[in-house]
C-alpha cells in the first residue's frame, strides 16, 4: 500500500478522483476499495478541491545531461582564448583534465556554437608604434582599393570569432628582411633608361635627383 499520493499512477489517481466526485463514499471507504492509505486519499482530495493538477510536474529537465555544463563551457572557452592555434586533438586532451570526455566531432560542434571559426591566420609583420600608425593611415586611405591577400603554402589554422581577424593572438608574426640591393631606372613607351645601383637605402633627395636625371636623359634621347 502506498503512503504518498504523489507516487500513484495517473490511473489510480483518476479512480480516486472518480469516487471523490461521486460523493457517495467516505475517505475510509475509498481507501478500502482502492487499497490505498486514507492519508493519500485526503491529499488527492485536497488537490482536487484546490484545482491543482493531479499529474506530477518534473522539477528538473529530463534526458541526458549536457556534456558541457556552464563550468566546463567556460573552461572550453578559456582553452581557445589562451591558445588560438590549439588543434581539436589538443582541446580534447585538455578537456579530459576536468573529466570531460568529448569526441573531436563534439569539440568541433562546440567551437561552432561558440562562434570560433577555423581560418587561416592573417600574416602581419612586426613593427614599432610609429610604422603601425603610418600603415594604419595608409590602409584607411586605400581601403576602397583592391586588396591582395598573400597566402602561405604551409597549412595552419587559428580559432577566432567575428571581428578578431587581426587580434594579436590570431596572427602569425613575420619579419621583413632588409633590402640587400636596390636598383633604380626609368621606362617609357619608346625605351628604357639607365640602370643605377643604389648604395644603401634611397633617400628622398636621392630619389628627386634620380627623377631629374631620368627626365633629362629622356629629353636628350627623344623618348
C-alpha positions, 0 to 999 in steps of 0.5 A: 500500500502506498503512503504518498499520493504523489507516487500513484499512477495517473490511473489510480489517481483518476479512480480516486478522483472518480469516487471523490466526485461521486460523493457517495463514499467516505475517505475510509471507504475509498481507501478500502476499495482502492487499497490505498492509505486514507492519508493519500486519499485526503491529499488527492482530495485536497488537490482536487478541491484546490484545482491543482493538477493531479499529474506530477510536474518534473522539477528538473529537465529530463534526458541526458545531461549536457556534456558541457555544463556552464563550468566546463563551457567556460573552461572550453572557452578559456582553452581557445582564448589562451591558445588560438592555434590549439588543434581539436586533438589538443582541446580534447586532451585538455578537456579530459583534465576536468573529466570531460570526455568529448569526441573531436566531432563534439569539440568541433560542434562546440567551437561552432556554437561558440562562434570560433571559426577555423581560418587561416591566420592573417600574416602581419609583420612586426613593427614599432608604434610609429610604422603601425600608425603610418600603415594604419593611415595608409590602409584607411586611405586605400581601403576602397582599393583592391586588396591582395591577400598573400597566402602561405603554402604551409597549412595552419589554422587559428580559432577566432570569432567575428571581428578578431581577424587581426587580434594579436593572438590570431596572427602569425608574426613575420619579419621583413628582411632588409633590402640587400640591393636596390636598383633604380631606372626609368621606362617609357613607351619608346625605351628604357633608361639607365640602370643605377645601383643604389648604395644603401637605402634611397633617400628622398633627395636621392630619389628627386635627383634620380627623377631629374636625371631620368627626365633629362636623359629622356629629353636628350634621347627623344623618348 
